[in-house]
Amino acid sequence: MIFKVIYKDKKPIMRQSQLFTRTKKEAPSDEVAKNAKLLIRAGFVDKLQAGVYTYLPLGLRVLKKIENIIREEMNTVGGQEILMPSLQPKENWQTTGRWDTMDDLYKITDTSGRENALGPTHEEIVVPLAKQFISSYRDLPFSTYQFQNKFRMELRAKSGILRGREFIMKDMYSFHRDEADMVAFYEKMKAVYTRVFERVGIGATTFLTYASGGSFSKYSHEFQTITSAGEDFIYICDKCHLAVNKEIIEDQGNACPQCQSKDLRTETSVEVGNIFELKTKYSAPFNLSYKDEEGKDQTVVMGCYGIGLGRVLGTVVEVYGDDNGLVWPAEIAPFSVHLVELGNKDDKTVREEAQKLYDELTRDGVEVLWDDRELRPGEKFAESDLIGIPLRVVVSAKTLAAGTFEIKNRATGEVFMVERAVLLEQCNQCKVK
């Protein structure tokens, strides 16, 4: 967390006056994507160049919450977290044949003439790694995952953080003794991914989508979220809560793959995750095998499972952002409560009450961003809407005189006055459990 903080009783106080970043009144003129415009204006990200962004303190808090949700769900199926290098030897990519066939692969050469790739994915690294530890059927199955920067030579980087040239991805790889075991784990991962997208707030508009399996299998599966910013086109069966990607709908008989209904609706969408049955696509070239109960060598069967963290974050912005700014679902919001203090430097009563309320909420485990700046109320309210924290609480001389506090629900826009006990209850309901 990159916050400049003030300490009182050894606890960090998140004061907005100490946040080194600022909001902007206008988005950069070269940005066309809603997610980039709002995130840059609200001070969550900074654009370095097309497709490359810095996550600023507020944006990093959201990104880390998405990461932690994914980590928790990967751990529920026994995933073991590692961290693999981004710098990958040419030889590994030659082994799979992808050095010369992958068009968006960044290739670099050092002064000694040694060639490497900046990893867009990690099959070429994880398979040789696993080979060191797999020898017997007793070593299987297992799965391993990481959160790592990826690099792809994306020439159409015009969708903000939805389509980047450098981005963070969670990629998981599973290793199995046979296809049946892989398929059983693959089915579990469908449910795991569904929970991830429900927790980040886009479950209702995200669909398990049948897509072409390419050289791996008949199908792969994408998780597509409906949004007008999407570049994909899907056919949705509302009865089964499934979809089919445009590229394979004719092969599917223009029908739902589960119930065979042809009553499908079409939507534009963005892919927020995908899962593939790799089978022996990458294990075979590296001779990744194990000895079965009879001592015979068998090729390890694999699956892989990816989620782009920035893409998920950007998709949430596309789905929920409104004319006033960002609107964060509770579980990934940078803070649960935006405490807005309206007073002046000569009136210590408001400051003291704001401090008291801040202390009480934080003791209860509520994450609070305290706007202690000397700005006009209208400026503070506009920035609060732009930043999009779920609950805004106002402390002012007016509210103190009435013995109440003003609360605004950012998602609904509802504003109401409550007594202290109700305020504390509302704030605690808003915090992430």
C-alpha angles and dihedrals in degrees: 000000000000102000128136100226140187116224125219119172086351093296121119114242112210101216117175090216088066096049105111094211126074138204120251128226093217135033119235110279092232094058116095101168119094092220094055094044094053097039093050094045092049093049097247098120139013123213114231095175138328108314094002122098139173115225107225123206097279094042092047091054089056093045092051092050090053089048092051092050090052092045092052092050094046089052091055089070095044099265113168115213122228136158119230128193123268090210105080129185118249090228093066091053091047089054091062093037094240098114090083100029105048106090098192097049115127109223124193133185124203126212091269090059094250112146126216139169126230097232118251088175136358111232089109090057105035096051096057087043093053090046089069091061105033119083107126138039085248089070091062144126112029139135133211132189143180144189107230143156112258128197127209129169093239110178094181097060096151101113099080113234091345091081116025139166090218117031143149119253137179108220122181127189125196126200124206142173094230143005094259091059091047092051091051090054091043090057090052089053091057088062092044092054091048089056092049093055092044091053095049089052105254101091095111093057099036119094134194099240129200111228136171114287092210111198093340104068142320092280141019121187130234129189106225125190120205112242135138088234091065124112095202129083121214138181111223130206104200092190092063097025088233133124140198124220117242092242094065105028094105092049086053091055091250087283140112109274091222108042098014091231116154092201094107130151124213126229140167112243147169124234110239098172144001141195129202137191098226092177105176097333093117104014093062097057090052093042092238103175143145136207115251127214090283093051094252121140115248129182115245115245118221144195130190133205126192138187124177107218096200091046090054091049092048092047091054088054092049091050100044108021115111139186091285098049142266125000113195126201109236099250096056101030114125088235133003097222132033105206107203116195116201111191142094134257092257094054108075095173095078092045092050092049092048090051091049093050092046091052093048095049095046091049086057090053096255114145108229133187107201116209101205096158124127099242135129115275092244091056092049094048093049091050091046090055090046093052090048105212108172099242129032118198119191124205114189141144088260095054092044091052089053092046091237142098129230116235128189124192104215095204097051099026090229115153121194142159120239140175120250097263092052091046092055090048092050093048093048090051088054096053122098110257 
